[in-house]
Amino acid sequence: MSRPRPVPLRLTLLVLLTSAQAARAQAPPVAQPSLSQQIEDSRHHFEQGVALYNDGDFSGALAEFEGSYKAHPTVGVLYNIGLTLKALRRYTDAMAKLSQYLAEDKKLSAERFNEIQKLITEMRALLADVTIYVVPDGAAVLVDGRTIGTSPLRAVGIPAGNHVIDVTADGYRPARKEIMVTAGVPMAVELKLAVIPKTGKVRVAASQPLAEVKIDDKPFGRAPVEAELIIGGHRLEVTALGYQPNRSEVVVAGGQSRDLFITLELPPPPTRRARFYDKWWFWSITGALVVGGTVATVVALSGTEGPLKGPGWLDPVIQPVN
């Protein structure tokens, strides 16, 4: 379809200025400053929109025209908004704005009215009615990144060509589907959203048979065990007779299955209690006593003048001297 000519935009600008002048003349004196500012803002946005439209920046032009209409609603701006939406291939929105323009502008000539009606008919011929079903109902539906409503949506006018449908709903995984639309050919699209799991599974095995498993202080029996837990962190404790308890934290993600193998360790060997003869001071004193006894013995031996006296049969026989 041919690109809209910029001439109608300049003509609409004249309509805007004429309406603004009439509004300024009819406004009460007390309301003039506020109304003047609104009109000035509207005219500024309008002129910016015309410049952007003629440069081919239709997204920027649409923002400026909508800003102009918001600052001071003027029926002529609706026409420019409709043409800009058409340039963006948003035909359904363009037809709605142009239809609004036809309904609100009471001064349109028959020729002008027919011209716009023809434009609307041409755009309608480029659309196809697309019905979008989503499970569950009430999901937000986006076409090419723009929200168009909530499911189910019936007979939505979508332009011919390739499009991307995105669907979102709380508690469900988002879904996306690419479609090709043929002008005038109705079609139906179905999407089913998957529920986001709120639990996950954990399987716990241990190095020691029949080890006891507790999760969040709740007994789950002897390993191996399988537990379905809500998403998030949980306290895990595995114990077995004669082994040190193993305590840890396990994080569960939605829909996840985890296998955990817990290795239990033997306790460290007991520390032997020190006895009195293991103390350093015991051996220091004992050594001193031994050294002292030896010295005493030597001193005693050095002081002896005769043979030692023992049992009688050991006494030496002293022979008389002749």
C-alpha positions as CSV (number, residue, x, y, z in Angstrom):
1,M,0.0,0.0,0.0
2,S,1.3,3.4,-0.9
3,R,2.8,5.7,1.8
4,P,0.3,8.4,2.9
5,R,1.1,11.9,1.5
6,P,2.1,14.6,3.9
7,V,-0.4,17.1,2.5
8,P,-3.3,16.0,4.7
9,L,-1.0,16.6,7.7
10,R,-0.5,20.2,6.8
11,L,-4.2,20.7,6.2
12,T,-4.9,19.2,9.6
13,L,-2.4,21.6,11.2
14,L,-4.5,24.4,9.8
15,V,-7.6,22.8,11.4
16,L,-5.8,22.6,14.7
17,L,-4.7,26.2,14.6
18,T,-8.2,27.4,13.6
19,S,-9.8,25.4,16.5
20,A,-7.2,26.8,18.9
21,Q,-8.0,30.3,17.9
22,A,-11.7,29.7,18.3
23,A,-11.1,28.2,21.7
24,R,-9.0,31.1,22.8
25,A,-11.7,33.6,21.6
26,Q,-14.5,31.8,23.4
27,A,-12.6,31.0,26.7
28,P,-13.5,33.2,29.7
29,P,-10.8,35.7,30.6
30,V,-9.9,33.9,33.8
31,A,-9.2,30.6,31.9
32,Q,-7.1,32.1,29.2
33,P,-3.6,31.4,30.6
34,S,-4.2,27.8,31.3
35,L,-6.0,27.2,28.0
36,S,-3.4,29.1,26.1
37,Q,-0.7,27.0,27.5
38,Q,-2.6,23.8,26.6
39,I,-3.0,25.0,23.1
40,E,0.6,26.0,22.8
41,D,1.7,22.6,24.0
42,S,-0.7,20.9,21.6
43,R,0.6,22.9,18.7
44,H,4.2,22.2,19.6
45,H,3.7,18.5,19.7
46,F,1.6,18.6,16.5
47,E,4.4,20.4,14.5
48,Q,7.0,17.9,15.9
49,G,4.7,15.1,14.8
50,V,4.4,16.4,11.2
51,A,8.1,16.8,10.9
52,L,8.8,13.3,12.2
53,Y,6.1,11.8,10.0
54,N,7.6,13.5,6.9
55,D,11.0,12.1,7.9
56,G,9.6,8.6,8.1
57,D,9.9,8.3,11.9
58,F,6.4,7.0,12.4
59,S,6.9,5.8,16.0
60,G,8.2,9.3,17.0
61,A,5.4,11.0,15.0
62,L,2.8,8.8,16.8
63,A,4.1,9.8,20.2
64,E,4.0,13.5,19.3
65,F,0.5,13.4,17.8
66,E,-0.8,11.6,20.9
67,G,0.9,14.2,23.0
68,S,-0.8,16.9,21.0
69,Y,-4.2,15.3,21.5
70,K,-3.6,14.8,25.2
71,A,-2.6,18.5,25.7
72,H,-5.6,19.8,23.9
73,P,-8.0,17.3,22.2
74,T,-8.7,18.4,18.7
75,V,-10.6,16.3,16.2
76,G,-8.2,17.0,13.4
77,V,-5.3,15.3,15.3
78,L,-7.2,12.0,15.2
79,Y,-6.8,11.9,11.4
80,N,-3.0,12.2,11.7
81,I,-2.9,9.6,14.4
82,G,-4.9,7.2,12.2
83,L,-2.5,7.8,9.2
84,T,0.5,7.2,11.4
85,L,-0.9,4.0,12.8
86,K,-1.5,2.9,9.2
87,A,2.1,3.6,8.4
88,L,3.1,1.4,11.3
89,R,0.9,-1.4,10.0
90,R,-1.3,-1.2,13.1
91,Y,-4.3,-1.4,10.9
92,T,-6.9,-2.3,13.5
93,D,-5.9,0.7,15.6
94,A,-5.7,3.0,12.6
95,M,-9.2,2.1,11.5
96,A,-10.5,2.8,15.0
97,K,-8.9,6.3,15.0
98,L,-10.1,7.1,11.6
99,S,-13.6,5.9,12.4
100,Q,-13.5,8.1,15.5
101,Y,-12.4,11.0,13.3
102,L,-15.4,10.5,10.9
103,A,-17.8,10.4,13.9
104,E,-16.5,13.5,15.6
105,D,-15.7,15.9,12.7
106,K,-19.1,17.2,11.8
107,K,-17.7,19.5,9.1
108,L,-16.3,16.9,6.7
109,S,-17.3,17.2,3.1
110,A,-18.8,14.2,1.4
111,E,-15.8,13.8,-0.7
112,R,-13.5,13.8,2.3
113,F,-15.7,11.4,4.1
114,N,-15.7,8.9,1.2
115,E,-11.9,9.2,0.9
116,I,-11.4,8.1,4.5
117,Q,-14.0,5.4,4.3
118,K,-12.1,4.0,1.3
119,L,-8.9,4.1,3.3
120,I,-10.5,2.1,6.1
121,T,-11.8,-0.5,3.6
122,E,-8.4,-0.9,2.0
123,M,-6.9,-1.6,5.4
124,R,-9.6,-4.0,6.4
125,A,-8.8,-6.0,3.2
126,L,-5.2,-6.5,4.5
127,L,-6.4,-8.1,7.7
128,A,-7.3,-11.6,8.7
129,D,-9.5,-12.6,11.7
130,V,-7.4,-14.5,14.1
131,T,-8.9,-16.3,17.1
132,I,-6.5,-17.0,20.0
133,Y,-7.2,-19.6,22.6
134,V,-5.0,-20.1,25.6
135,V,-5.1,-22.5,28.5
136,P,-5.8,-21.2,31.0
137,D,-8.2,-18.4,30.2
138,G,-7.3,-14.9,31.2
139,A,-3.7,-14.9,30.0
140,A,-2.2,-11.7,28.6
141,V,-1.8,-11.9,24.8
142,L,0.9,-9.9,22.9
143,V,1.3,-9.7,19.2
144,D,4.6,-8.5,18.0
145,G,5.4,-7.2,21.5
146,R,2.2,-5.3,22.0
147,T,-0.5,-6.3,24.4
148,I,-3.8,-6.8,22.6
149,G,-6.0,-8.2,25.4
150,T,-6.6,-11.3,27.5
151,S,-7.5,-14.8,26.3
152,P,-9.7,-15.9,24.7
153,L,-9.6,-13.4,21.9
154,R,-11.9,-14.0,19.0
155,A,-11.7,-12.5,15.5
156,V,-8.7,-10.2,16.2
157,G,-7.8,-8.3,13.0
158,I,-4.1,-9.1,12.3
159,P,-2.3,-7.8,9.2
160,A,-1.0,-10.3,6.6
161,G,2.6,-11.4,7.2
162,N,4.6,-13.1,9.9
163,H,3.8,-12.3,13.5
164,V,4.9,-13.5,16.9
165,I,2.3,-14.2,19.6
166,D,3.5,-14.2,23.3
167,V,1.3,-15.3,26.1
168,T,1.9,-14.9,29.8
169,A,-0.1,-15.7,33.0
170,D,0.8,-15.7,36.7
171,G,2.0,-19.1,37.9
172,Y,2.7,-20.4,34.4
173,R,5.7,-20.5,32.1
174,P,5.3,-18.0,29.2
175,A,4.7,-19.4,25.7
176,R,5.5,-18.1,22.2
177,K,4.3,-19.0,18.8
178,E,5.1,-17.6,15.3
179,I,2.3,-17.5,12.8
180,M,1.9,-16.5,9.2
181,V,-1.3,-14.6,8.4
182,T,-2.8,-14.5,5.0
183,A,-5.1,-11.5,4.3
184,G,-8.8,-12.4,4.4
185,V,-8.1,-16.0,5.6
186,P,-9.4,-16.6,9.2
187,M,-7.2,-18.8,11.5
188,A,-7.2,-20.0,15.0
189,V,-4.2,-20.2,17.3
190,E,-4.0,-22.4,20.4
191,L,-1.4,-22.2,23.2
192,K,-1.2,-24.2,26.4
193,L,0.8,-22.8,29.2
194,A,2.8,-25.1,31.5
195,V,2.3,-24.6,35.2
196,I,5.4,-23.5,37.0
197,P,6.1,-26.3,39.6
198,K,6.1,-25.2,43.2
199,T,8.0,-28.3,44.4
200,G,11.0,-30.4,43.5
201,K,12.2,-33.9,44.3
202,V,15.3,-34.9,46.3
203,R,16.7,-38.4,46.5
204,V,19.1,-39.0,49.4
205,A,21.4,-42.0,49.6
206,A,24.2,-42.5,52.2
207,S,27.5,-44.4,52.4
208,Q,26.2,-46.3,55.4
209,P,23.1,-48.6,55.0
210,L,20.1,-47.8,57.0
211,A,21.3,-44.3,57.8
212,E,18.5,-42.1,59.2
213,V,17.4,-39.1,57.1
214,K,15.8,-35.9,58.5
215,I,14.7,-32.9,56.4
216,D,13.8,-29.7,58.3
217,D,13.9,-31.8,61.5
218,K,11.2,-34.1,60.2
219,P,12.1,-37.9,59.9
220,F,11.9,-39.3,56.4
221,G,13.1,-42.8,57.2
222,R,16.2,-44.7,56.3
223,A,18.3,-44.0,53.3
224,P,17.8,-44.2,50.4
225,V,14.7,-41.9,50.6
226,E,12.9,-39.7,48.1
227,A,11.1,-36.6,49.2
228,E,9.1,-33.9,47.4
229,L,9.8,-30.5,48.8
230,I,8.6,-27.0,48.2
231,I,11.0,-24.7,46.4
232,G,13.6,-23.1,48.5
233,G,16.2,-24.1,51.1
234,H,15.9,-27.0,53.4
235,R,18.0,-28.5,56.3
236,L,19.2,-32.0,55.7
237,E,20.6,-34.3,58.4
238,V,21.8,-37.9,57.9
239,T,22.9,-40.0,60.9
240,A,24.1,-43.5,61.5
241,L,25.2,-45.4,64.6
242,G,28.9,-45.0,65.2
243,Y,29.3,-42.2,62.6
244,Q,29.4,-38.5,62.9
245,P,26.1,-36.7,61.8
246,N,26.2,-35.0,58.5
247,R,24.3,-31.7,58.4
248,S,23.9,-29.6,55.3
249,E,21.5,-27.4,53.4
250,V,19.8,-28.4,50.1
251,V,18.2,-25.9,47.7
252,V,15.2,-27.1,45.7
253,A,14.1,-25.5,42.4
254,G,10.7,-25.9,40.9
255,G,10.3,-29.1,38.9
256,Q,13.9,-30.1,39.7
257,S,15.0,-33.7,40.7
258,R,18.3,-33.9,42.6
259,D,20.3,-37.0,43.7
260,L,22.4,-36.5,46.8
261,F,24.9,-39.0,48.1
262,I,26.0,-38.3,51.7
263,T,29.3,-39.8,53.0
264,L,29.3,-40.4,56.7
265,E,32.7,-40.1,58.5
266,L,33.9,-42.0,61.5
267,P,34.5,-40.0,64.6
268,P,38.2,-39.1,65.4
269,P,39.9,-41.6,67.8
270,P,39.5,-40.7,71.4
271,T,42.2,-38.7,73.1
272,R,43.9,-40.8,75.9
273,R,43.8,-39.1,79.2
274,A,47.3,-38.2,80.5
275,R,48.5,-40.1,83.5
276,F,50.7,-38.7,86.2
277,Y,53.8,-40.4,84.8
278,D,53.2,-38.8,81.5
279,K,53.8,-35.4,83.0
280,W,57.1,-33.7,82.4
281,W,57.4,-32.7,86.0
282,F,57.3,-36.4,87.1
283,W,60.2,-37.3,85.1
284,S,62.1,-34.2,86.1
285,I,61.7,-35.0,89.8
286,T,62.5,-38.7,89.2
287,G,65.7,-37.9,87.4
288,A,66.8,-35.6,90.2
289,L,66.2,-38.4,92.7
290,V,68.2,-40.9,90.7
291,V,71.1,-38.5,90.3
292,G,70.9,-37.6,94.0
293,G,71.0,-41.3,95.0
294,T,74.0,-42.0,92.9
295,V,75.9,-39.2,94.5
296,A,75.0,-40.4,98.0
297,T,76.2,-43.9,97.2
298,V,79.5,-42.6,96.0
299,V,80.0,-40.5,99.0
300,A,79.2,-43.4,101.3
301,L,81.6,-45.7,99.6
302,S,84.4,-43.2,99.7
303,G,84.0,-43.0,103.5
304,T,84.5,-46.8,104.3
305,E,87.9,-47.7,106.0
306,G,87.5,-51.5,106.4
307,P,86.0,-54.4,104.6
308,L,82.3,-54.7,104.6
309,K,80.7,-56.8,107.2
310,G,78.4,-59.4,105.9
311,P,77.2,-62.8,107.3
312,G,79.7,-64.6,109.4
313,W,80.9,-67.1,106.8
314,L,81.8,-64.1,104.6
315,D,83.8,-62.3,107.1
316,P,87.5,-62.4,106.2
317,V,89.9,-64.6,108.2
318,I,92.7,-62.5,109.7
319,Q,95.8,-64.5,110.0
320,P,98.1,-63.8,112.9
321,V,101.5,-62.5,112.1
322,N,104.4,-64.7,113.4
